[in-house]
Amino acid sequence: AQYIVDHKLGEKVAVIYNNSDNYSSGIYEAFVEKAAELNLEVVSVTTFTEDSQTDFSVQIADAQNKGADLIYLPIYYTPASLIFQQASAIGYTPKYFGVDGIDGILTLEGFDTSFAEGVILLTPFNADATDDATVSFCTKYEGLYGETPNQFATDVYDCIYAIYDAIQASTDAT
């Protein structure tokens, strides 16, 4: 919410989130609390569940009918890809702002990446960073898997090494 306000990305915001997922619900709750504090106008809040994440026509229509110029998506990339496609199919072209769960959308099999053009998302990893650790990781990852790593790849990498370091520390202490 702060980023949206600071960068004047939208005046009327719609939110579509997965209310059957703690990740999505938690981010949504924090977002609307901060949006209210910043007087960011949230004009539409609609939900979906794991079982209903194929048709977003109701959510998209609500956002469009209420004049949302930005849709905030605290969700993962698979349902986001469908929202982008379905909104485009009816000629609705708001800005989209997502979270780290949307990272990876460009490598989603069968997804037309043109639908993600201009999507803004906050993520803890940037494959274009120039520090030695990131360049080394990306080079090795691309060599092994033939694609640029996203934050999910780096999360796994970091977790494995955190476990490794913990084991080393506990072994060294004995």
FILUMVEX-882550 format. One record per residue (C-alpha): residue number from 1; residue in three letters; x, y, z. Coordinates in nm, 4 decimals, decimal comma. Layout:
<atoms>
@resi=NUM	resn=Ala	east=X	north=Y	up=Z
...
</atoms>
This chain:
<atoms>
@resi=1	resn=Ala	east=0,0000	north=0,0000	up=0,0000
@resi=2	resn=Gln	east=0,2823	north=0,2355	up=0,0863
@resi=3	resn=Tyr	east=0,4557	north=0,1666	up=-0,2456
@resi=4	resn=Ile	east=0,1323	north=0,2217	up=-0,4393
@resi=5	resn=Val	east=0,0745	north=0,5562	up=-0,2693
@resi=6	resn=Asp	east=0,4376	north=0,6694	up=-0,2880
@resi=7	resn=His	east=0,4575	north=0,5944	up=-0,6608
@resi=8	resn=Lys	east=0,1033	north=0,7104	up=-0,7425
@resi=9	resn=Leu	east=0,0236	north=0,3797	up=-0,9122
@resi=10	resn=Gly	east=-0,3516	north=0,3862	up=-0,8671
@resi=11	resn=Glu	east=-0,6334	north=0,5852	up=-0,7145
@resi=12	resn=Lys	east=-0,9026	north=0,3188	up=-0,6950
@resi=13	resn=Val	east=-0,7798	north=-0,0226	up=-0,5928
@resi=14	resn=Ala	east=-0,9482	north=-0,3608	up=-0,6181
@resi=15	resn=Val	east=-0,8175	north=-0,6583	up=-0,4245
@resi=16	resn=Ile	east=-0,8611	north=-1,0198	up=-0,5285
@resi=17	resn=Tyr	east=-0,7318	north=-1,2705	up=-0,2767
@resi=18	resn=Asn	east=-0,7562	north=-1,6377	up=-0,1847
@resi=19	resn=Asn	east=-0,9491	north=-1,6542	up=0,1417
@resi=20	resn=Ser	east=-0,8715	north=-2,0257	up=0,1820
@resi=21	resn=Asp	east=-0,4973	north=-1,9561	up=0,2001
@resi=22	resn=Asn	east=-0,3265	north=-1,8116	up=0,5087
@resi=23	resn=Tyr	east=-0,0513	north=-1,6503	up=0,2986
@resi=24	resn=Ser	east=-0,2973	north=-1,4627	up=0,0789
@resi=25	resn=Ser	east=-0,5357	north=-1,3741	up=0,3621
@resi=26	resn=Gly	east=-0,2568	north=-1,2445	up=0,5849
@resi=27	resn=Ile	east=-0,1113	north=-1,0209	up=0,3169
@resi=28	resn=Tyr	east=-0,4598	north=-0,8955	up=0,2290
@resi=29	resn=Glu	east=-0,5318	north=-0,8044	up=0,5930
@resi=30	resn=Ala	east=-0,2038	north=-0,6146	up=0,6296
@resi=31	resn=Phe	east=-0,2629	north=-0,4386	up=0,2981
@resi=32	resn=Val	east=-0,6138	north=-0,3101	up=0,3756
@resi=33	resn=Glu	east=-0,5035	north=-0,1937	up=0,7195
@resi=34	resn=Lys	east=-0,2185	north=0,0084	up=0,5692
@resi=35	resn=Ala	east=-0,4372	north=0,1282	up=0,2790
@resi=36	resn=Ala	east=-0,6883	north=0,2691	up=0,5287
@resi=37	resn=Glu	east=-0,4092	north=0,4428	up=0,7198
@resi=38	resn=Leu	east=-0,2852	north=0,6019	up=0,3954
@resi=39	resn=Asn	east=-0,6340	north=0,6896	up=0,2668
@resi=40	resn=Leu	east=-0,5824	north=0,4649	up=-0,0350
@resi=41	resn=Glu	east=-0,9284	north=0,3966	up=-0,1736
@resi=42	resn=Val	east=-1,0075	north=0,0259	up=-0,1905
@resi=43	resn=Val	east=-1,3229	north=0,0066	up=-0,4026
@resi=44	resn=Ser	east=-1,3564	north=-0,3695	up=-0,4387
@resi=45	resn=Val	east=-1,2559	north=-0,6722	up=-0,2339
@resi=46	resn=Thr	east=-1,3385	north=-1,0119	up=-0,3769
@resi=47	resn=Thr	east=-1,2165	north=-1,3579	up=-0,2914
@resi=48	resn=Phe	east=-1,1768	north=-1,7062	up=-0,4269
@resi=49	resn=Thr	east=-1,0796	north=-2,0427	up=-0,2816
@resi=50	resn=Glu	east=-0,8507	north=-2,3242	up=-0,3890
@resi=51	resn=Asp	east=-1,1564	north=-2,4966	up=-0,5345
@resi=52	resn=Ser	east=-1,2753	north=-2,1969	up=-0,7365
@resi=53	resn=Gln	east=-0,9585	north=-2,0599	up=-0,8941
@resi=54	resn=Thr	east=-1,0457	north=-2,1092	up=-1,2605
@resi=55	resn=Asp	east=-1,3117	north=-1,8479	up=-1,3380
@resi=56	resn=Phe	east=-1,2491	north=-1,4946	up=-1,2151
@resi=57	resn=Ser	east=-1,5216	north=-1,3228	up=-1,4166
@resi=58	resn=Val	east=-1,7155	north=-1,2131	up=-1,1060
@resi=59	resn=Gln	east=-1,4073	north=-1,0665	up=-0,9369
@resi=60	resn=Ile	east=-1,2897	north=-0,8923	up=-1,2541
@resi=61	resn=Ala	east=-1,6365	north=-0,7509	up=-1,3283
@resi=62	resn=Asp	east=-1,6650	north=-0,6148	up=-0,9736
@resi=63	resn=Ala	east=-1,3290	north=-0,4394	up=-1,0031
@resi=64	resn=Gln	east=-1,4152	north=-0,2997	up=-1,3454
@resi=65	resn=Asn	east=-1,7670	north=-0,1879	up=-1,2466
@resi=66	resn=Lys	east=-1,6293	north=-0,0039	up=-0,9434
@resi=67	resn=Gly	east=-1,3717	north=0,1809	up=-1,1516
@resi=68	resn=Ala	east=-1,0579	north=0,0164	up=-1,0155
@resi=69	resn=Asp	east=-0,7516	north=0,1377	up=-1,2012
@resi=70	resn=Leu	east=-0,5242	north=-0,1020	up=-1,0119
@resi=71	resn=Ile	east=-0,5821	north=-0,4582	up=-0,8948
@resi=72	resn=Tyr	east=-0,3799	north=-0,5743	up=-0,5969
@resi=73	resn=Leu	east=-0,3144	north=-0,9492	up=-0,6021
@resi=74	resn=Pro	east=-0,1705	north=-1,1063	up=-0,2852
@resi=75	resn=Ile	east=-0,1794	north=-1,4468	up=-0,4558
@resi=76	resn=Tyr	east=0,0327	north=-1,7007	up=-0,6423
@resi=77	resn=Tyr	east=0,1107	north=-1,6855	up=-1,0114
@resi=78	resn=Thr	east=-0,1217	north=-1,9576	up=-1,1425
@resi=79	resn=Pro	east=-0,4482	north=-1,7822	up=-1,0496
@resi=80	resn=Ala	east=-0,2898	north=-1,4455	up=-1,1336
@resi=81	resn=Ser	east=-0,2183	north=-1,5683	up=-1,4859
@resi=82	resn=Leu	east=-0,5863	north=-1,6498	up=-1,5312
@resi=83	resn=Ile	east=-0,6925	north=-1,3090	up=-1,3983
@resi=84	resn=Phe	east=-0,4607	north=-1,1363	up=-1,6473
@resi=85	resn=Gln	east=-0,5956	north=-1,3454	up=-1,9366
@resi=86	resn=Gln	east=-0,9624	north=-1,3142	up=-1,8414
@resi=87	resn=Ala	east=-0,9468	north=-0,9387	up=-1,7817
@resi=88	resn=Ser	east=-0,7687	north=-0,8860	up=-2,1121
@resi=89	resn=Ala	east=-1,0323	north=-1,0946	up=-2,2919
@resi=90	resn=Ile	east=-1,3002	north=-0,8419	up=-2,1931
@resi=91	resn=Gly	east=-1,0817	north=-0,5393	up=-2,2655
@resi=92	resn=Tyr	east=-1,0198	north=-0,4478	up=-1,9020
@resi=93	resn=Thr	east=-0,6619	north=-0,3290	up=-1,8594
@resi=94	resn=Pro	east=-0,5945	north=-0,2044	up=-1,5066
@resi=95	resn=Lys	east=-0,2475	north=-0,1929	up=-1,3572
@resi=96	resn=Tyr	east=-0,1612	north=-0,5016	up=-1,1551
@resi=97	resn=Phe	east=0,0393	north=-0,5034	up=-0,8358
@resi=98	resn=Gly	east=0,1380	north=-0,8335	up=-0,6817
@resi=99	resn=Val	east=0,3542	north=-0,9908	up=-0,4204
@resi=100	resn=Asp	east=0,6345	north=-1,2443	up=-0,4290
@resi=101	resn=Gly	east=0,3828	north=-1,5232	up=-0,5007
@resi=102	resn=Ile	east=0,3535	north=-1,3926	up=-0,8568
@resi=103	resn=Asp	east=0,7269	north=-1,4343	up=-0,9134
@resi=104	resn=Gly	east=0,7695	north=-1,7145	up=-1,1627
@resi=105	resn=Ile	east=0,4748	north=-1,6253	up=-1,3844
@resi=106	resn=Leu	east=0,6989	north=-1,5755	up=-1,6863
@resi=107	resn=Thr	east=0,8037	north=-1,9404	up=-1,6748
@resi=108	resn=Leu	east=0,4512	north=-2,0781	up=-1,6312
@resi=109	resn=Glu	east=0,4026	north=-2,3388	up=-1,9021
@resi=110	resn=Gly	east=0,1548	north=-2,2287	up=-2,1672
@resi=111	resn=Phe	east=0,1245	north=-1,8732	up=-2,0336
@resi=112	resn=Asp	east=0,1323	north=-1,5889	up=-2,2861
@resi=113	resn=Thr	east=0,3824	north=-1,3597	up=-2,1150
@resi=114	resn=Ser	east=0,2411	north=-1,0552	up=-2,2930
@resi=115	resn=Phe	east=-0,0414	north=-1,0644	up=-2,0376
@resi=116	resn=Ala	east=0,2133	north=-0,9931	up=-1,7629
@resi=117	resn=Glu	east=0,3593	north=-0,6897	up=-1,9363
@resi=118	resn=Gly	east=0,3736	north=-0,4056	up=-1,6847
@resi=119	resn=Val	east=0,2862	north=-0,6155	up=-1,3789
@resi=120	resn=Ile	east=0,4497	north=-0,4751	up=-1,0677
@resi=121	resn=Leu	east=0,5468	north=-0,7031	up=-0,7835
@resi=122	resn=Leu	east=0,7562	north=-0,6903	up=-0,4718
@resi=123	resn=Thr	east=0,9917	north=-0,9815	up=-0,4321
@resi=124	resn=Pro	east=1,2912	north=-1,0558	up=-0,2115
@resi=125	resn=Phe	east=1,5032	north=-1,1617	up=-0,5105
@resi=126	resn=Asn	east=1,6176	north=-0,9867	up=-0,8264
@resi=127	resn=Ala	east=1,7946	north=-1,2073	up=-1,0808
@resi=128	resn=Asp	east=1,9343	north=-0,8921	up=-1,2445
@resi=129	resn=Ala	east=2,1297	north=-0,7931	up=-0,9335
@resi=130	resn=Thr	east=2,5024	north=-0,7547	up=-0,9939
@resi=131	resn=Asp	east=2,6488	north=-0,8667	up=-0,6609
@resi=132	resn=Asp	east=2,8809	north=-1,1673	up=-0,6799
@resi=133	resn=Ala	east=2,6552	north=-1,4080	up=-0,4876
@resi=134	resn=Thr	east=2,3519	north=-1,3407	up=-0,7097
@resi=135	resn=Val	east=2,5503	north=-1,3553	up=-1,0338
@resi=136	resn=Ser	east=2,7116	north=-1,6833	up=-0,9266
@resi=137	resn=Phe	east=2,3812	north=-1,8395	up=-0,8226
@resi=138	resn=Cys	east=2,2012	north=-1,7303	up=-1,1399
@resi=139	resn=Thr	east=2,4799	north=-1,8498	up=-1,3672
@resi=140	resn=Lys	east=2,4857	north=-2,1947	up=-1,2058
@resi=141	resn=Tyr	east=2,1057	north=-2,2198	up=-1,1960
@resi=142	resn=Glu	east=2,0673	north=-2,1189	up=-1,5602
@resi=143	resn=Gly	east=2,3337	north=-2,3731	up=-1,6574
@resi=144	resn=Leu	east=2,1500	north=-2,6524	up=-1,4751
@resi=145	resn=Tyr	east=1,7872	north=-2,5665	up=-1,5543
@resi=146	resn=Gly	east=1,7988	north=-2,3503	up=-1,8675
@resi=147	resn=Glu	east=1,5988	north=-2,0662	up=-1,7145
@resi=148	resn=Thr	east=1,6447	north=-1,7660	up=-1,4908
@resi=149	resn=Pro	east=1,5776	north=-1,8450	up=-1,1242
@resi=150	resn=Asn	east=1,2923	north=-1,6751	up=-0,9433
@resi=151	resn=Gln	east=1,2484	north=-1,6129	up=-0,5733
@resi=152	resn=Phe	east=1,1072	north=-1,9624	up=-0,5159
@resi=153	resn=Ala	east=1,4365	north=-2,1107	up=-0,6375
@resi=154	resn=Thr	east=1,6359	north=-1,8813	up=-0,4118
@resi=155	resn=Asp	east=1,4094	north=-1,9558	up=-0,1150
@resi=156	resn=Val	east=1,4802	north=-2,3271	up=-0,1517
@resi=157	resn=Tyr	east=1,8523	north=-2,2621	up=-0,1932
@resi=158	resn=Asp	east=1,8608	north=-2,0418	up=0,1173
@resi=159	resn=Cys	east=1,6615	north=-2,2932	up=0,3230
@resi=160	resn=Ile	east=1,8926	north=-2,5807	up=0,2321
@resi=161	resn=Tyr	east=2,1968	north=-2,3789	up=0,3324
@resi=162	resn=Ala	east=2,0301	north=-2,2577	up=0,6531
@resi=163	resn=Ile	east=1,9697	north=-2,6233	up=0,7476
@resi=164	resn=Tyr	east=2,3254	north=-2,7128	up=0,6462
@resi=165	resn=Asp	east=2,4702	north=-2,4278	up=0,8558
@resi=166	resn=Ala	east=2,2550	north=-2,5296	up=1,1561
@resi=167	resn=Ile	east=2,3776	north=-2,8890	up=1,1307
@resi=168	resn=Gln	east=2,7367	north=-2,7696	up=1,1006
@resi=169	resn=Ala	east=2,6959	north=-2,5431	up=1,4048
@resi=170	resn=Ser	east=2,5430	north=-2,8200	up=1,6149
@resi=171	resn=Thr	east=2,8141	north=-3,0647	up=1,5067
@resi=172	resn=Asp	east=3,0889	north=-2,8149	up=1,5828
@resi=173	resn=Ala	east=2,9425	north=-2,7514	up=1,9293
@resi=174	resn=Thr	east=2,9703	north=-3,1160	up=2,0358
</atoms>
